[in-house]
Amino acid sequence: MNETTSQSPLYAARTHIYPRSVRGRFRRLKWGVVALAYGVYFLLPWLRWQREVGADQAVLFDLAGRKFYLFELVVHPQDIFWLAGLLMIAAYLLFFVTGLAGRVFCGYFCFQTLWTDVYIGIERLVQGERPARIRLAKQPWSVGKAFKIGLTHGLWLLVAFLTGITFVLYWGDAPQLLRQFFAGEAPFAAYATTVFLTATTYVMAGIAREQVCTYMCPYARFQSVMFDKDTLIVSYDEARGGDERGRTKLAAGLKTREQRQQSGVGDCIDCGYCVQVCPTGIDIRNGLQIQCISCALCIDACDTIMDSLGWPRGLVGYTSERKSETGQQARLLRPKVIGYAAVLVLAVGLLAWSVSHQAAFDLSVAQVREPIFVQLSDGRIQNSYEIKVNNKTNRTLTLRFRAEGLPAGAELDFGRFNEVDMNPEQRLRLAAKVRLLPNAFDGQSHPFELVAEPQNRPELAAVTHPSVFFVPQR
């Protein structure tokens, strides 16, 4: 290995990016998404929701009570498979949208993008527009520079702290937990989570920024699997704008489209505005790149320049590989997209059906296996069972139990009661015994079903759970 190779750096030095502000329809759309996302995230823990039983917070993840409150829906541990359904829906929704419009999730809805947009906005508010921020970075340290840099980072930390503590408020009663937090009475997990999210938000959105999208996020690496010739992408019209030799700034004899066309010059005036507004610092004129998050700010920038010149928009715009190569419009309905849509609709339908048909209470039966059976003094065989019942409703529930599938003479014994009264959202653990003559099954163990039937709620259906009665082998 020669000396030049051994001394070459392993990683390229980072070039700091100072995104310039831009106005346009995509920028307005992005600000609208930011406002909606921040409004939901920061205000939702404070939304009250009156319930007959349980917390009066609209969205609350009650780990101690093992219940998640989502408006009128209460999610219990037995419903954890709903999470798998949600993850499946999110995955196929991402595949579906990516197949149609590329990385629009990254450009508009990703948390990294949403928080970075706000952090860049704070930086611009304190330090000024792009040229001012560049000059400030190059200036020697002074009181003025230290104040602006310090204020910027202070506001970043404030937003990061608000992000962290808001996340914590979803896991407890928000007003009470907030008072406990500042009084030093909150659980340790609340402080640890807030510190962790404050640090990660500050680093990811304020310090790392485009490095997260370029090097940390795996989505940029496998997105090409979901792309095809009909996927919409942000692209530069090289035929109209000209290649590197055809990009020419406005000059004498090159100020109108006619003059430029006669001179063999494209519509791109090489102003660099599309590069300056890009949050990842790429030049869209160099083609589709892994760093592009499809935020479309370069479209707004180019349209602004075209409008000022009185030229048609679309030099940079949404297009597809098929349209660029053949001029044909992209096909929206194609097998891959239809497949994603079909699975997505099926998953949404199944999850909606499962939620709408949620049982009012659930029942589980586990046999006590030490010993698996005993023989009583009167000759009967006895099996013991542990029964768990969970009342998912917000009303009192009275249940009566019976065993089905056992021969005549079988006895189901709960002790001193025949019915169980359960409070709203109460969980009970019961001990039951089943007794039977040993010759009832001729030495063979036999399956049966334990039935829990509501007595005070005729509109609720009975719930059954299978079990087995064991007898000695002959």
C-alpha positions in Angstrom: 0.0 0.0 0.0 1.5 3.3 -1.0 1.7 6.4 1.2 -1.1 8.3 -0.7 -3.5 5.4 -0.3 -2.8 4.9 3.4 -3.3 8.6 4.2 -6.5 9.0 2.3 -9.5 9.7 4.6 -11.9 6.9 5.2 -14.9 9.2 5.2 -15.6 12.4 3.3 -15.7 15.6 5.3 -19.2 16.9 5.9 -20.2 20.0 4.0 -22.5 22.1 6.1 -25.8 22.9 4.4 -27.6 26.2 4.8 -31.0 25.7 3.2 -32.6 28.8 1.7 -36.2 29.7 2.2 -38.6 29.3 -0.7 -42.3 30.0 -1.3 -44.6 27.8 -3.4 -47.4 25.2 -3.3 -45.2 22.4 -2.0 -43.7 24.6 0.7 -47.2 25.6 1.8 -48.2 21.9 1.8 -45.2 21.0 4.0 -45.9 23.8 6.5 -49.5 22.5 6.6 -48.3 19.0 7.4 -46.0 20.4 10.0 -48.8 22.4 11.7 -51.1 19.4 11.7 -48.5 17.0 13.0 -47.3 19.3 15.8 -50.9 20.2 16.7 -51.8 16.5 17.1 -48.6 15.5 18.9 -48.4 18.4 21.4 -52.1 18.9 22.0 -53.5 15.4 22.1 -52.4 14.5 25.6 -54.4 17.5 26.9 -57.6 16.4 25.1 -60.1 15.3 27.8 -62.5 12.4 27.2 -65.2 11.6 29.7 -65.6 7.9 30.5 -67.8 6.2 33.1 -64.8 4.2 34.3 -61.1 4.9 33.7 -59.0 7.9 32.8 -60.6 11.0 31.3 -57.7 11.5 28.9 -58.5 10.9 25.2 -55.2 9.0 24.5 -53.5 7.4 27.4 -51.1 4.4 27.5 -51.7 3.1 31.0 -48.9 0.5 31.6 -49.7 0.1 35.3 -53.3 -0.7 34.5 -52.3 -2.7 31.4 -54.7 -0.7 29.2 -54.4 1.7 26.3 -57.1 4.3 26.0 -57.7 5.5 22.4 -60.8 7.7 22.6 -63.8 5.2 22.9 -61.5 2.2 22.3 -59.8 0.5 25.2 -57.0 -1.9 24.2 -56.2 -4.7 26.6 -53.1 -7.0 26.6 -55.2 -9.7 24.9 -55.6 -7.4 21.9 -51.9 -7.0 21.3 -52.3 -8.6 17.9 -53.9 -5.4 16.8 -50.4 -3.9 17.0 -49.3 -6.4 14.4 -52.2 -5.3 12.2 -51.2 -1.7 12.5 -47.6 -2.4 11.7 -48.7 -4.4 8.7 -51.0 -1.6 7.5 -48.2 1.0 8.0 -45.8 -1.1 6.0 -48.1 -1.7 3.1 -49.2 1.9 3.1 -45.6 2.9 2.8 -45.0 0.4 -0.1 -48.2 1.6 -1.8 -47.4 5.3 -1.6 -43.7 4.7 -2.5 -44.7 2.7 -5.6 -46.9 5.6 -6.7 -45.0 8.8 -5.7 -41.6 7.8 -4.5 -40.2 9.1 -1.2 -43.1 11.5 -0.4 -43.2 10.0 3.1 -39.7 11.2 3.7 -40.3 14.6 2.3 -43.6 15.4 4.1 -44.4 13.0 7.0 -41.2 11.6 8.5 -40.5 12.8 12.0 -37.0 13.6 11.0 -38.2 15.9 8.3 -40.9 17.5 10.4 -38.6 18.4 13.3 -35.7 19.4 11.0 -38.1 21.8 9.2 -38.8 23.6 12.4 -35.2 23.6 13.5 -34.1 25.2 10.2 -36.9 27.7 10.7 -35.6 28.6 14.1 -32.1 29.0 12.7 -33.3 31.2 10.0 -35.4 33.3 12.4 -32.4 34.0 14.7 -29.5 34.1 12.2 -31.1 35.3 9.1 -31.4 34.0 5.5 -28.9 31.7 3.9 -26.2 34.4 3.0 -26.4 35.8 6.5 -25.9 32.4 8.1 -23.0 31.6 5.9 -21.3 34.9 6.8 -22.0 34.3 10.5 -20.4 30.9 10.3 -17.2 32.3 8.7 -16.9 35.3 11.1 -14.5 35.1 14.1 -16.2 34.5 17.4 -17.6 37.7 19.0 -20.3 38.6 21.5 -22.9 39.0 18.7 -22.0 35.7 17.1 -22.0 33.9 20.5 -25.4 35.3 21.3 -27.0 34.2 18.0 -25.5 30.8 18.1 -26.4 30.3 21.7 -29.9 31.5 21.2 -30.3 29.1 18.3 -29.2 26.1 20.3 -31.2 27.2 23.3 -34.4 27.3 21.2 -33.5 23.9 19.7 -33.1 22.5 23.2 -36.4 24.0 24.2 -38.2 22.3 21.3 -36.4 19.1 22.0 -37.4 19.2 25.7 -41.0 20.0 24.8 -40.9 17.0 22.4 -39.5 14.7 25.1 -41.9 15.7 27.9 -44.9 15.6 25.6 -44.1 12.0 24.8 -44.0 11.2 28.5 -47.4 12.8 29.0 -49.0 10.1 26.9 -48.2 7.6 29.6 -50.0 9.2 32.5 -52.6 11.8 33.4 -51.1 14.8 31.6 -51.9 17.6 34.1 -51.0 15.5 37.2 -47.9 14.1 35.6 -46.7 17.5 34.5 -47.0 18.9 38.1 -45.2 15.8 39.5 -42.4 16.3 36.9 -41.5 19.8 37.9 -42.1 19.0 41.6 -39.5 16.2 41.4 -42.2 13.6 42.2 -42.5 11.9 38.9 -41.3 8.3 38.3 -37.7 7.9 37.3 -38.8 6.6 33.9 -40.4 10.0 33.1 -37.1 11.9 33.7 -35.0 9.3 31.9 -37.3 9.2 28.8 -37.5 13.0 28.7 -33.7 13.4 28.8 -33.2 10.7 26.2 -35.7 12.2 23.7 -34.4 15.7 24.4 -30.9 14.6 23.5 -31.9 12.6 20.5 -34.2 15.2 19.1 -31.6 17.9 19.5 -28.8 15.8 17.9 -30.9 14.4 15.0 -32.9 17.5 14.0 -30.3 20.2 15.0 -26.9 18.7 14.5 -27.0 15.7 12.2 -30.0 16.7 10.0 -29.3 15.5 6.5 -26.8 12.9 7.8 -29.7 11.0 9.3 -31.4 10.7 5.9 -28.3 10.0 4.0 -26.4 7.6 6.2 -28.6 6.4 9.1 -32.0 5.8 7.6 -32.3 2.4 5.8 -35.3 3.5 3.7 -33.1 5.3 1.2 -31.3 2.0 0.6 -34.2 -0.3 -0.1 -36.6 2.2 -1.8 -35.3 1.2 -5.2 -37.0 -2.1 -4.7 -40.4 -0.3 -4.8 -39.6 2.0 -7.7 -40.4 1.3 -11.3 -40.6 3.2 -14.6 -44.0 4.6 -13.6 -43.1 5.8 -10.1 -43.4 9.6 -9.7 -40.1 11.2 -9.0 -38.8 14.8 -8.7 -36.8 15.3 -11.9 -35.0 17.9 -14.0 -36.0 18.2 -17.7 -32.6 18.0 -19.2 -33.9 18.3 -22.8 -35.5 21.6 -22.0 -33.0 23.0 -19.5 -29.9 21.8 -21.3 -27.0 19.7 -20.0 -24.0 21.2 -18.3 -23.0 22.9 -21.5 -26.5 24.2 -22.1 -27.0 25.8 -18.7 -26.1 29.4 -19.1 -26.8 32.5 -17.0 -28.7 35.4 -18.3 -26.5 37.7 -20.4 -26.7 40.0 -23.3 -28.4 38.2 -26.2 -29.5 35.4 -23.9 -32.4 37.0 -21.9 -35.3 35.5 -23.9 -36.2 32.0 -24.7 -36.0 32.7 -28.4 -32.5 34.1 -28.1 -31.4 31.1 -26.0 -32.9 28.6 -28.4 -31.3 30.2 -31.3 -28.0 30.0 -29.5 -28.5 26.4 -28.5 -28.9 27.3 -24.8 -31.5 25.7 -22.5 -34.0 27.3 -20.2 -31.9 26.7 -17.1 -30.1 30.0 -16.1 -27.8 28.2 -13.7 -29.0 30.3 -10.8 -28.5 27.5 -8.2 -31.7 28.3 -6.4 -32.8 24.6 -6.6 -29.6 23.6 -4.9 -29.8 26.3 -2.2 -33.3 25.2 -1.0 -32.5 21.5 -0.9 -32.4 20.3 2.7 -29.9 17.5 1.8 -27.8 19.8 -0.4 -28.0 17.9 -3.7 -28.3 19.2 -7.3 -31.4 17.7 -8.8 -30.1 18.5 -12.2 -27.6 15.6 -11.8 -30.5 13.1 -11.8 -32.2 11.0 -9.1 -30.0 10.5 -6.1 -30.2 8.5 -2.9 -30.2 11.7 -0.8 -33.4 13.1 -2.5 -36.3 12.9 -0.1 -38.9 14.2 -2.7 -39.7 17.3 -0.7 -40.2 19.1 -4.0 -38.8 22.4 -2.7 -36.6 22.5 -5.8 -39.8 22.5 -7.8 -41.0 25.6 -5.9 -37.6 27.3 -6.4 -37.4 26.6 -10.1 -41.1 27.6 -10.6 -40.4 30.9 -8.8 -37.5 31.7 -11.3 -39.6 30.7 -14.3 -42.5 32.9 -13.1 -40.2 35.9 -12.7 -38.9 35.4 -16.3 -42.3 34.8 -17.7 -41.4 31.3 -18.9 -43.4 28.1 -18.5 -43.1 26.1 -15.3 -42.0 22.5 -15.2 -38.3 22.7 -15.8 -38.1 20.8 -12.5 -41.2 18.8 -11.6 -42.8 15.5 -10.8 -42.4 13.0 -13.6 -41.6 9.4 -14.2 -38.9 7.5 -15.9 -41.3 6.3 -18.5 -42.4 9.8 -19.4 -38.8 11.0 -19.5 -37.8 8.3 -21.9 -40.9 7.9 -24.1 -43.1 10.8 -23.4 -45.9 8.5 -22.2 -47.9 9.3 -19.1 -47.2 7.1 -16.0 -49.5 4.2 -15.4 -51.2 4.4 -12.0 -52.9 1.0 -12.2 -50.2 -1.6 -12.5 -49.9 -5.1 -10.9 -47.5 -4.1 -8.1 -49.5 -1.1 -7.0 -52.8 -3.1 -7.2 -51.2 -5.8 -5.1 -50.1 -3.4 -2.4 -53.6 -1.8 -2.4 -55.4 -5.1 -2.2 -53.3 -6.3 0.8 -53.7 -2.8 2.4 -57.5 -2.9 2.0 -57.7 -6.4 3.3 -55.5 -5.6 6.4 -57.6 -2.5 7.2 -60.8 -4.4 6.8 -59.7 -7.2 9.1 -58.4 -4.8 11.7 -61.6 -2.8 11.6 -63.7 -6.0 11.9 -61.7 -7.2 14.8 -62.0 -3.9 16.6 -65.7 -3.6 16.0 -66.3 -7.2 17.1 -64.2 -7.0 20.3 -65.6 -9.3 22.9 -67.1 -7.5 26.0 -65.1 -9.9 28.2 -62.5 -12.6 27.7 -61.9 -15.9 29.4 -58.9 -18.2 29.8 -58.7 -21.6 31.5 -55.5 -23.2 32.7 -55.4 -26.6 34.3 -53.6 -27.0 37.6 -51.1 -29.8 36.9 -49.6 -30.5 40.3 -51.3 -32.8 40.7 -53.1 -33.2 37.4 -56.0 -35.0 39.1 -56.8 -36.4 42.5 -59.2 -39.2 43.6 -61.6 -38.3 46.4 -62.7 -40.6 49.2 -66.0 -41.3 47.5 -64.1 -42.5 44.4 -64.7 -39.5 42.2 -61.9 -37.9 40.1 -61.2 -34.2 40.6 -59.4 -31.8 38.3 -58.5 -28.2 39.3 -58.5 -25.2 37.0 -57.4 -21.6 37.2 -59.8 -19.3 35.4 -59.0 -15.7 34.4 -61.8 -13.3 33.4 -61.4 -9.8 32.2 -64.3 -7.4 32.0 -63.5 -5.0 29.1 -66.7 -3.0 29.5 -67.4 0.1 31.5 -70.4 -1.5 33.3 -70.8 -4.1 36.0 -71.0 -7.6 34.6 -72.5 -10.7 36.3 -71.3 -14.1 35.0 -72.5 -17.6 35.6 -70.3 -20.6 34.6 -71.1 -24.1 33.4 -69.3 -27.0 31.8 -70.5 -28.3 28.5 -69.5 -31.7 27.0 -69.2 -33.6 30.3 -71.5 -36.6 31.1 -74.4 -36.4 33.5 -73.2 -36.3 37.1 -70.3 -33.9 36.5 -70.0 -31.2 39.1 -68.5 -27.7 38.5 -67.5 -26.2 41.9 -66.5 -22.6 42.4 -66.7 -22.8 46.2 -69.2 -20.6 47.9 -70.7 -18.8 44.9 -72.3 -19.7 41.6 -72.1 -16.3 40.0 -69.4 -13.7 39.8 -70.0 -9.9 39.9 -67.3 -8.0 38.1 -66.7 -4.3 38.3 -66.1 -2.3 35.1 -62.6 -3.1 33.7 -61.9 -5.6 36.5 -59.8 -8.7 36.1 -60.4 -11.7 38.3 -58.6 -15.0 38.9 -60.9 -17.8 40.0 -60.2 -21.4 41.2 -62.6 -24.0 40.0 -62.9 -27.8 40.5 -64.6 -30.4 38.3 -65.5 -33.8 39.8 -66.7 -36.9 37.9 -67.0 -40.6 38.5 -63.9 -42.5 37.2 -65.9 -44.8 34.9 -67.6 -41.9 33.0 -65.0 -41.9 30.2 -63.9 -45.5 30.6 -60.4 -44.5 31.5 -60.0 -41.9 28.7 -59.4 -38.1 29.2 -62.1 -36.0 27.7 -62.3 -32.4 26.2 -65.0 -30.1 27.4 -65.8 -26.4 27.2 -66.2 -23.9 30.1 -68.9 -21.4 29.3 -69.2 -18.0 30.9 -72.7 -16.5 30.4 -73.7 -12.9 31.2 -76.7 -12.7 33.5 -77.3 -8.9 33.6 -76.4 -8.1 30.0 -78.7 -10.2 27.7 -77.2 -8.4 24.7 -73.8 -9.9 25.3 -73.0 -13.4 24.0 -71.6 -16.1 26.1 -67.9 -16.9 25.9 -66.4 -20.4 25.8 -63.0 -21.8 26.4 -61.8 -25.4 25.7 -60.2 -27.5 28.3 -59.6 -31.2 29.1 -60.7 -33.4 32.0 -58.0 -36.0 32.9 -58.7 -39.3 34.5 -56.4 -42.2 35.5 -55.4 -44.5 32.7 -56.6 -48.1 33.1 
